[in-house]
Amino acid sequence: MKIATKILLMLAISIFIIIGLLTWFNIRVMKETMSEEIEDLLTSHLEFAAKTISQNSGDTKRTAEIIAHNPAISKALDLDVSVGTSRLLNELVKIYPFCNYILVVTPQGDVFAVNTNDKDGNKMAGEELLGSNVLGTPAFLYLLEHETLVPELAKDPLLPQFGIKPKLSEWYVTPVLKGSRIIGYVVISYDWQEELLSLLKSIRKDLLSQENPVIEVALVDDKGNVILGSGHEQKKLVPSSDLVWREKPLKFGNTTTNLVIASDRAKINEPVTGAIISSLAIAGVATIILLVCFCVIISKTLLFKLEAICEGTDAFQQGDLTFRLPSLGKDELGSLASTFNIMGESLQNAAQELELKVQQRTEELRAANENLIDEIAERKKAQEAMCESEQTLNRILIASPVGIAFISADRKLTYVNKSWLELFGYNDFEQLKGLRVDLFYASEEEFERVGSLISYFCAKGELAVTDTTYLRKNGETFEAHLRVNPFDLSDMTKGFVSTIEDISEKKKAERELWDSEARFQAFMDNSPTVAFIKDEQGRYIYTNREWRLQFAPSVNDWKGKTANELVPPQIANTFAGTDRLAVERGETSQFIQLITGPRGDQRSWLTFKFPVQDASGKKYLGGVALDITDRLRAEEEREKLRNELFQLQKKEALGTLVGGIAHDFNNMLQIILGYSEILLMDKKKGDPGYKDLQTIIQTSKGGAELVKMLLAFGQQSQAISAPLDLNHQIRQLSTLISRTLPQIVQVDLNLLDGPTTISADHNQIDQVIMNLAINASEATFDGGELKIATTTVSLDDNYCKSHFGAKPGSYVMLSVTDNGRGMDEETLAKIFDPFFSTKERGSTRGTGLGLSVVQGIVQQNGGHVTCESQPGKGTEFKVYFPAIEAPPEPAKTTASSVQSAETETILIVEDNIPVAELERKGLETAGYKVIVANSGSDALEIFKSRKQEISMVILDLLMPEMSGRDCLIELLNIDPSVKVLIASGYAPEDELHREIRPLVKGFVRKPFAMSELVNEVSYAMANV
C-alpha cells in the first residue's frame, strides 16, 4: 500500500472518530438535560402533594382540639346530658368539611354523641354508635396512647366494628378537660379517600398537560402494592429500568406509606432517539465531503514531492553522488530536499579525501616494514641474552631447598622446581604442567581462601603470606608456609611466583604445646578449688575461673594487676598477710582464712601457698584454696545430731527401765486400789476407817498418774489414738487453762480457720497442752502474756536434715509462746532431760518430768518438739503433729439390749495372781461368772473347751511364756467372733497397739477402779 493511500485512510478514520465523539457528547448532554428537567418536575409535584397532605393532617388535629374546647360539649359531658349534642356535631361537620365523623366519648368509653349527617346534609350511619362502648377496642386504646391512628390506610380502624362501611381515613383523639380533670374525649375521622384521589388525579393531569408520559400517581405500601391510584388499573408499582421513578415517604399517624410518580422512560427518550439518528446521518455526510477535499489537497501539495525524494534516494543507492533534487518549496518536504542536496555534496567531498588518505597510509606501511627488519635483528640478540639468564635462574631454582612454583593468572602450574616435586611426592613436572593448583589443596574452601588472600595483597602491591594445608600425591596432607608475589605488579595477567615451606613438624610442636596449656587451663577452670600465680611484685599472671568467680566476678581485664586493683581492700589485706608469711617460710604453707566475698557472704577457705621458680630462675608465688564453709557447717551439724542421738538413746534406755518398773508398780497399785474400793463398799460415811480407805484410794490414783507420766516419758504409755481436731481440744481446755493459771497471765488464742485434724489420744493431748501452758505461765513476769496458736505447715528434706527425728510431710503445728524471762543456751539444751527443773531444789511445784512427758507423747504420735528462747525475750515451743484427713461423721448406732450379768461368763487372763483375784472378785460382785487363767496357754485350753459359755475375755498384754498379742491371735483363730477386752497399763510398741486395736472391743488402763472395769465390760458386751 502506497504512503499516499495510508495517509488518506488515516485522515478518513480520524475525521469519522472526531465527528462521532462530538455527536455522542451532544446526545448525552441532551439526554441528561431532558432527564433532569423531568425529574425536577416530578420532584416539585411530589413536594406539593406531600405538603398538601401534611397541612390537611395538621388541620384535622387542630380541629379536634378546637372542638374539644367547645363549651357546649364540655357542659353536656359534665352534666351528662347529650340532648342536642349530635345536632351541634352536625353543624361542626359543615364548618369543617374535611371531617367525616365527630364522636364524643365519656371517660368510661361510651359514645356520648356522634354526627348523623355529612357536610352536604345527607343522612349517615353514625347514630348506630350511640351508647356503644369503644374503650375495649384496640383502635381506641391505641388512640388514647398516641392521639392519632392510621393502622391501615385502606381500612377504617374504628367504625367497621359497628357494621359501618370502611373508608380510607385518619383518626385523632383529644381529651375534654374541666380544670385538670378529663371528663371525656373528642374523636375526629378525616376522610382521605376522596381528598387524596382528587389530589392524585390533579397531579397526573398536570403532568400529562406538560407532555410528560406519566403512567401513575399513587400511594404505595412498602411491598409496592397500590393503595390509592389516580385512576389507572395499576395493582403493583416497583422501581425498574423502564421507569423514571420518584417517591416520597408520607407519615399518617403511626403508618408510613410512599407517594410515587412513575413515567415511561422509553417515551421520554423518543425525542433523543430521533436526534441520534439525525446526528449520525449528518456525521456521515460531513466525513465524505472532508475526505474528498483532503484527497485533492494532498495530491496537489504532497505526492509529487515525495516521488522526487524517492528518485534521489535511488540515485544515491546506485553510486551517483552528483544527483541533485529540484527546489520543492519552503515547507517540511522542501527543507528535506535541501538537506538531501547538502548531504550529496558532503558525501562527494568525503570520497575524494578518503582516496588521498589511502595513498598516504601506503607510504607509511612501507617505511614501517623497513624498521621492523632492524628490530627483529635486535630482538634476536636479546633472546640469546635471556636464554643465558634463564639457565642461571634454572640452576638457582634446582638448588633451592624451598619448593618454588610459577603460576599463571588463572592459577595453573607453569613451572615447579625439584624441591616442590619432592615436597608433593611427584617425579616429573610434565605430567603436572597446566594443571590447576586446586588439585593440591586439602579442600575447595581452602583453595578459595588462599586465592582471595593473594588477590587482596597483590592488588595492594604487597607480598601475600599465609599458612595453608596441601595434599600430597599419596593422599597425605601437610601444613605449609606459603609466600606469593606477582611477576609484574602492574600486570597481574603475567602470573605469580610462590614459595612453599613444609611446617608440619613446627605446627605439631605448637599444637602439642597448645593442647598441654589448654588441658591445664581446662583442668584448673573446672576444678572446685581457686588457683593463682603472682610475680614478685604481686601482679597476677594466672587465675583460674573459680578464683575470678569468687573474688572478682565483674572484672574482665585482670592479668598484670595486683589484688588491690581487683578486689575490695579487706580481701586484698587478707591475701597480702598470708602471701608474706608464705614467702618468708620459703615452703608450702597452709592457712584457714575467713573472707567476706564481694557479694557480702562470709566463707571459710583452706588455702595452700607455695614459692614457684621457672627455668630461667624467675620467682613466683602460687596458691590454691578450697571452700570449706559447708564442711565446717556439716561438722557442726553432725556434732549437734550426735548429741541429740545420745540424748535420745539415753531416754530410750531410761524409758525401757521405767516401763518395766511401771508395769510391776501398776499391778501393785491395782491391788491396793481394787481392794480399797471393795473394803469401802462395806463401809458408810462416818464409819471407822472410811476416811483412811479414801486416802489410800486417792494416793493410789496419784501414783497411777505418776506412772502415766513415766510411761509417757518413755513413749510406752497405753494411748487410745483417734482422729481429733486440735483446735476443738484447745477450745475445750481454754476455760480450764484460764482458771488454772494466775489471773495476771493473759491467755490469747490464735487458732487456724479450718480443720486441724491429727491422730492422737485426747487425754495425752490435754496433758501436752496443760504442761506447756503451766510451764509458760510460771516463766512469765507480772502481767505476762501467753499465746496459743495453730497452723498447718509442710516440712521438706532441708528442714528434716537439721531437726533430728523430723520426717518430711504435712503437719499441724501448735505453738505456745510467752514473754517471760527466757532461757540461756545451757538451760535450753537440758529442758527435755527427765527430772531436770529450773525450780529451786526442794520445790513442790513440779517433778521435772513435764517437758519430758510432752516430748515423749509427741514422739509417740510421730511428731517432734522444738524450743526457741533468749534471756529476757521469752520462749516459744513448737509442737508438730502429723496432719490427717478429717474423718466423716460417724453413723449413730444404738446399743443392743444388755443381757443380764447373771447369764454372762468372763475369762480373765492375768499372770499376776493377786490382780487376777481382785478382778474376779470385782466382776463376781457385779453378778458375772468368772474363770481365771494365769497364762496364755491355760487361757487357750479353757477357751477351746468352754467357748460356748464364755461371753468375753479380759486379756493382759504383758505375760511370760505367751504374750497377750499371741494369745489374742490364737483366740481369734479359734473363734473369730470372740469379744476381747484389753486390761493393761503398758504397751511396749505403738505399732503393736495399732495392730490389735481393730481386733478388740475395748481397752481399760491399769490401775483402774472396779466400777470402771465393770462399766467397760458392760459397754463392750452391749456394743457388738
RAQUINOR-V816552 format. One record per run of one state. SS is the DSSP state (a for helix, b for strand, c for the rest). FROM is the first residue (numbers start at 1). LEN is the number of residues. If there is no record, write none. Layout:
ss=SS from=FROM len=LEN
ss=SS from=FROM len=LEN
//
This chain:
ss=c from=1 len=2
ss=a from=3 len=66
ss=c from=69 len=2
ss=a from=71 len=9
ss=c from=80 len=5
ss=a from=85 len=11
ss=c from=96 len=3
ss=b from=99 len=7
ss=c from=106 len=4
ss=b from=110 len=5
ss=c from=115 len=2
ss=b from=117 len=1
ss=c from=118 len=5
ss=b from=123 len=1
ss=c from=124 len=1
ss=a from=125 len=5
ss=c from=130 len=3
ss=b from=133 len=1
ss=c from=134 len=4
ss=a from=138 len=9
ss=c from=147 len=1
ss=b from=148 len=2
ss=c from=150 len=9
ss=a from=159 len=4
ss=c from=163 len=6
ss=b from=169 len=10
ss=c from=179 len=2
ss=b from=181 len=11
ss=a from=192 len=18
ss=c from=210 len=4
ss=b from=214 len=7
ss=c from=221 len=4
ss=b from=225 len=5
ss=c from=230 len=6
ss=b from=236 len=1
ss=c from=237 len=6
ss=b from=243 len=10
ss=c from=253 len=2
ss=b from=255 len=10
ss=a from=265 len=4
ss=c from=269 len=1
ss=a from=270 len=32
ss=c from=302 len=1
ss=a from=303 len=15
ss=c from=318 len=14
ss=a from=332 len=68
ss=c from=400 len=3
ss=b from=403 len=5
ss=c from=408 len=4
ss=b from=412 len=5
ss=c from=417 len=1
ss=a from=418 len=7
ss=c from=425 len=11
ss=b from=436 len=1
ss=a from=437 len=4
ss=b from=441 len=1
ss=c from=442 len=2
ss=a from=444 len=16
ss=c from=460 len=4
ss=b from=464 len=8
ss=c from=472 len=5
ss=b from=477 len=10
ss=c from=487 len=5
ss=a from=492 len=3
ss=c from=495 len=1
ss=b from=496 len=7
ss=c from=503 len=1
ss=a from=504 len=22
ss=c from=526 len=4
ss=b from=530 len=6
ss=c from=536 len=4
ss=b from=540 len=4
ss=c from=544 len=1
ss=a from=545 len=7
ss=c from=552 len=11
ss=a from=563 len=4
ss=c from=567 len=2
ss=a from=569 len=17
ss=c from=586 len=3
ss=b from=589 len=8
ss=c from=597 len=5
ss=b from=602 len=12
ss=c from=614 len=5
ss=b from=619 len=9
ss=c from=628 len=1
ss=a from=629 len=53
ss=c from=682 len=8
ss=a from=690 len=24
ss=c from=714 len=8
ss=b from=722 len=4
ss=a from=726 len=15
ss=c from=741 len=5
ss=b from=746 len=5
ss=c from=751 len=6
ss=b from=757 len=4
ss=c from=761 len=1
ss=a from=762 len=18
ss=c from=780 len=5
ss=b from=785 len=11
ss=c from=796 len=1
ss=a from=797 len=5
ss=c from=802 len=7
ss=b from=809 len=10
ss=c from=819 len=6
ss=a from=825 len=4
ss=c from=829 len=21
ss=a from=850 len=11
ss=c from=861 len=3
ss=b from=864 len=7
ss=c from=871 len=3
ss=b from=874 len=10
ss=c from=884 len=17
ss=a from=901 len=3
ss=c from=904 len=1
ss=b from=905 len=5
ss=c from=910 len=3
ss=a from=913 len=13
ss=c from=926 len=3
ss=b from=929 len=5
ss=c from=934 len=2
ss=a from=936 len=11
ss=c from=947 len=5
ss=b from=952 len=4
ss=c from=956 len=8
ss=a from=964 len=11
ss=c from=975 len=5
ss=b from=980 len=5
ss=c from=985 len=5
ss=a from=990 len=8
ss=c from=998 len=4
ss=b from=1002 len=4
ss=c from=1006 len=4
ss=a from=1010 len=13
ss=c from=1023 len=2
//
